[in-house]
Amino acid sequence: MAVNTVAFLLVVLSLLATPVHPQSDPCDTANAVSGNTNFHLSVTPLDFSTNTSYNVTVDGSSNFTSVQLQAVDSSSNTSLGQWSSGVGVSSCPSGHLLYNASSSSVTVQWTSPNVTAPVEIRAFIAENGTLFLLKRELTQASTVPPVSANTTAESSNATNPTNSPAPNQTSANSTGSAATVNGTTVTSMTTKGPSSTTKSGSDRATYSGCILIAIVHSMLPLLLSGRQAS
């Protein structure tokens, strides 16, 4: 009887000496470690827009035991938007989504509220007793102002001045004059510039030479007839 009592007491003492580890709270993120090469967090679409549905996916090369997803204001750390429900999906007291199931991949929909960017998507991934943190930031898409047609036309004219007049380009007018000497008509052409009203020196010389030739030509018969008469 005494032996049985001693054995019972030893068993009780051994049980009391065994440490009891309470189950970790999957909603507790105080001890999260940044980064994990085994898992990847993706969010589509990539840019932030109000009242838009996003696919938030966590996948990896090994299984996780739970994933807590958060969408927060980057500056105030306030929870934003609405997470969709599904199998294995619940909520933490803070309002963040919790997927408390063993898997290597999960995709959940999140709907953005009517706020301004940026918004940060966080994934707290529990693997082998360690909690890892992955982040993605959603920012407003940049907009480029359209190029107006007038700006394009002005730029084209500046680089291709095909319609611009050539510098110092002027037009010339041609005028003609005629003189009659002893029945012979002599014509002289003179080219004028836009503002010129007098003949150039070479034109006057040509005109005088033509008149002289006409005079000699008209007097030549008189000279010949006078020589014959003598």
C-alpha positions in Angstrom: 0.0 0.0 0.0 2.8 2.4 0.9 4.6 1.6 -2.4 1.5 2.4 -4.4 1.1 5.7 -2.6 4.7 6.7 -3.3 4.4 5.8 -6.9 1.3 7.9 -7.3 3.0 10.8 -5.6 6.0 10.6 -8.0 3.7 10.7 -11.0 1.9 13.7 -9.7 5.1 15.5 -9.0 6.4 14.7 -12.5 3.3 16.2 -14.0 3.6 19.3 -11.9 7.3 19.7 -12.9 6.5 19.6 -16.6 6.3 23.1 -18.0 3.0 24.0 -19.7 3.4 26.3 -22.8 0.2 28.2 -23.5 -1.0 28.3 -27.1 0.3 31.5 -28.8 -2.2 34.1 -29.8 -2.3 34.4 -33.6 -3.6 37.9 -33.3 -0.5 39.0 -31.2 2.0 40.7 -33.6 4.4 42.2 -31.0 7.2 39.7 -31.7 7.0 39.8 -35.5 10.2 39.6 -37.5 10.5 41.5 -40.8 11.1 39.5 -44.0 10.8 35.9 -45.0 12.3 34.4 -48.1 9.9 31.4 -48.0 6.8 33.5 -48.5 5.7 36.3 -50.9 3.0 38.9 -50.5 1.3 40.3 -53.6 -1.5 42.9 -54.1 -3.4 43.6 -57.4 -4.0 46.1 -58.7 -0.7 47.8 -57.8 -2.0 51.4 -57.6 -4.4 52.7 -55.0 -7.9 53.8 -55.9 -10.9 54.5 -53.7 -13.7 51.9 -53.5 -11.7 49.3 -55.4 -11.5 45.6 -54.8 -8.0 44.1 -54.4 -6.7 40.6 -54.4 -4.2 40.1 -51.5 -2.3 36.8 -51.8 0.2 35.1 -49.5 2.0 32.1 -51.0 5.2 30.3 -50.2 7.4 27.2 -50.6 6.3 25.8 -47.2 3.1 25.8 -45.1 2.2 28.5 -42.6 0.0 27.9 -39.6 -1.8 31.2 -39.7 -1.8 34.6 -41.6 -3.0 37.9 -40.2 -3.7 40.5 -42.9 -3.9 44.2 -42.2 -4.7 47.3 -44.3 -3.7 50.4 -42.4 -3.0 54.1 -42.9 0.7 54.4 -43.2 0.9 57.6 -41.0 -1.7 56.8 -38.3 -1.6 53.0 -38.3 -5.4 53.0 -38.4 -7.2 50.0 -39.9 -8.8 50.8 -43.3 -11.2 49.1 -45.7 -13.2 45.9 -45.6 -11.9 42.3 -45.8 -14.1 39.6 -47.4 -15.1 36.5 -45.5 -14.4 32.9 -46.4 -13.5 29.4 -45.2 -10.9 29.7 -42.4 -11.3 33.4 -42.3 -12.0 35.2 -39.0 -11.2 38.5 -37.4 -8.9 39.6 -34.6 -10.1 42.0 -31.9 -8.3 44.8 -33.7 -10.5 44.2 -36.8 -7.7 42.7 -38.9 -8.4 39.6 -40.9 -7.1 36.2 -39.6 -6.6 33.1 -41.7 -6.1 30.5 -39.1 -5.4 27.3 -41.1 -2.3 25.4 -42.3 -1.6 26.1 -46.0 1.0 27.3 -48.4 -1.2 29.9 -50.1 -4.3 32.1 -49.4 -6.0 34.9 -51.4 -8.4 37.3 -49.8 -10.3 40.3 -51.2 -10.0 43.7 -49.7 -12.1 46.7 -50.6 -10.5 50.2 -50.3 -12.3 53.0 -48.5 -12.8 56.6 -49.7 -9.4 57.9 -48.4 -6.2 59.3 -49.8 -3.2 57.1 -50.4 -0.8 55.7 -49.3 -2.2 52.5 -47.7 0.0 49.7 -46.4 -0.9 46.1 -46.7 0.7 43.9 -44.0 0.9 40.1 -43.7 1.9 38.5 -40.4 2.8 34.9 -41.3 3.3 32.3 -38.5 5.7 29.5 -39.5 7.3 27.0 -37.0 6.6 29.1 -34.0 8.0 32.3 -35.6 5.9 35.3 -36.8 7.2 37.0 -39.9 6.0 40.4 -41.4 5.7 41.2 -45.1 4.5 44.6 -46.4 3.3 46.2 -49.6 2.4 49.9 -50.0 -0.3 51.1 -52.3 0.2 54.6 -53.7 -1.8 56.9 -56.0 -1.1 56.3 -59.7 0.9 59.2 -61.2 -0.9 61.1 -64.0 0.9 62.8 -67.0 -0.9 65.8 -68.4 -1.9 65.4 -72.1 0.0 67.3 -74.7 -2.2 69.8 -76.5 -2.5 70.0 -80.3 -1.2 73.6 -80.3 1.9 72.7 -78.4 2.6 69.8 -80.8 2.1 72.1 -83.9 4.4 74.8 -82.4 7.1 72.2 -81.7 6.8 70.8 -85.2 7.2 74.3 -86.8 10.2 75.1 -84.6 12.1 71.9 -85.6 11.0 71.9 -89.3 10.7 75.5 -90.5 9.8 74.4 -94.1 7.2 77.2 -94.4 9.5 80.0 -93.2 10.8 82.4 -95.8 14.5 82.3 -96.5 16.4 85.2 -95.0 17.2 88.1 -97.3 15.1 86.6 -100.0 13.7 89.2 -102.5 11.9 89.1 -105.8 13.1 90.8 -108.9 11.1 92.4 -111.7 12.3 92.6 -115.3 11.5 95.7 -117.4 12.3 96.3 -121.1 13.0 99.4 -123.1 13.3 99.9 -126.9 15.0 102.6 -129.1 14.7 103.1 -132.9 17.7 104.5 -134.8 17.4 104.9 -138.6 14.7 102.3 -138.8 16.5 99.8 -136.6 14.9 98.8 -133.3 17.2 98.1 -130.4 15.7 96.4 -127.2 17.3 96.5 -123.8 16.2 94.4 -120.8 16.8 95.7 -117.2 16.3 93.7 -114.0 15.1 95.7 -111.0 15.1 94.7 -107.3 12.0 95.4 -105.1 13.2 98.9 -104.3 15.5 99.7 -107.3 14.4 102.2 -110.0 17.8 102.7 -111.9 19.8 100.4 -114.3 23.0 98.9 -113.1 26.3 100.0 -114.6 26.6 96.8 -116.8 23.0 97.3 -118.1 23.7 100.9 -119.2 26.9 99.8 -120.9 25.1 97.1 -122.9 22.3 99.5 -123.8 24.9 102.2 -125.1 26.8 99.6 -127.1 23.6 98.4 -128.8 22.7 102.0 -129.8 26.3 102.6 -131.1 26.2 99.5 -133.2 22.8 100.6 -134.6 24.2 104.0 -135.5 27.2 102.5 -137.3 25.0 100.0 -139.1 22.7 102.8 -140.4 25.5 105.1 -141.5 27.5 102.3 -143.3 25.5 102.5 -146.6 26.0 106.3 -146.7 29.8 106.0 -146.2 30.0 103.3 -148.9 27.9 105.3 -151.4 30.0 108.4 -150.8 33.3 106.5 -151.4 31.9 105.1 -154.7 30.9 108.5 -155.9 34.3 109.9 -155.3 
